[in-house]
């Protein structure tokens, strides 16, 4: 893991930034998101992929790509969370003043 | 938390550019990651002893193929690669180096190179043995054809190193270790080399033994070359010790009365028995040739060259064998020098005088027995006498002034007659010669010094 992180630092920072933007937007975006069922399925898919990665069942390059994808996805989620919280904090601070 | 889920449900559009980024990242980094992990794995294995190591990286999975020299070494190698940061899985394709039974190692020397073959237990030892061989033989090429195998006996390296130290003493040959048995064959480079190797083998490490030592000593060679143009006799090769050396040098200077003796002999052990007797006899035969080569190789004597006349050739061919000790072989290749043209009496006299000025006919002390060392000068005198067949020759004997006059008179007559007998035996007609003894009555030098006396003891040839 530390090796993957240090070797792909640039790409992971990119993922975090992408996530940050997406999180930033998501707080004020109107319209519906994914349905609950879809969300469950996506979560289950993510869990399955993480399990596959931890169990080392995917061989060779595909295994490496899976790990890389998951770690980028994790960074994306972290970025989203930070972005969303920050945006929420900014929005909730400016509202009383308005 | 509720809010977080609500926001999260709107995060999915970002997954599309994320997937694109992922694709690019995978595209860009797969080969660098593989190269990096391959380099890290190789670096990690640098200190492990393995043979035929091959590292292939697929993604982050390393396939390690290698031959290890022990089970422990094999496990260690795999663990080492597993611990390399970034490596996900190790495909263990290592195996143990095959075991050699019996464990055979060879060192072979020929004219141009030293070849090391068979098995060595470790790559480092292989390199060390090659280095030892290289040091031992100097500039000679060392070919390393050793394979690697397990199963070497204990203290193998010490034994192999000791044996390699001997390879410099061999001209050609082969040294083999089969398990703990050592076989040696070949030819030592120098006299004494065989003995030196045998002595060194006593220090073989414990457990090793000599199955066969068939190292031969090089032939013990003595050579003499008589060159009439340069007027030299060159002695080369070996003599057993300084005493024999001195004896041979003295004998040579007496036998070769017209030639300068160039002495290039070296003392060395390993001479066959009766070497001195045989060489002195052979040098006597060489002194009778006008040009010739003598080669004494172990117990074989080869003499080739030109005798001065037919009788001498026959005598040398037939006679010399008798002078040699038993077990010696004598191989004469004697031809006869073309007879020189006839000359008249005055030239003959001049030639006789020149010859007798250069050398002397020697006799046993106070006796009329001709010293065998004088065979050379007598042959030259006979050859000269043959060139003026119509002349009569007076052979005059002289003594120094020591002893009674009557004894000296009789001795001088007997010595002159002994010379004539020798000439007649060689085929000259007796009627051409007259023996005269002058005792001490015609000295050519003072009789008060040893040198003067030696000059006065002489035989003269006078053409009448």
Interface residues (C-beta under 8 A of the other chain):
Chain A: X2 X3 X4 X7 X8 X11 X14 X15 X18 X19 X21 X22 X23 X25 X26 X27 X29 X31 X32 X33 X34 X39 X42 X56 X59 X60 X61 X62 X63 X64 X65 X67 X68 X69 X72 X73 X76 X77 X80 X81 X84 X88
Chain B: X3 X4 X6 X7 X8 X9 X10 X11 X12 X13 X14 X15 X17 X18 X21 X22 X24 X25 X26 X29 X30 X32 X33 X36 X58 X59 X60 X61 X85 X86 X88 X89
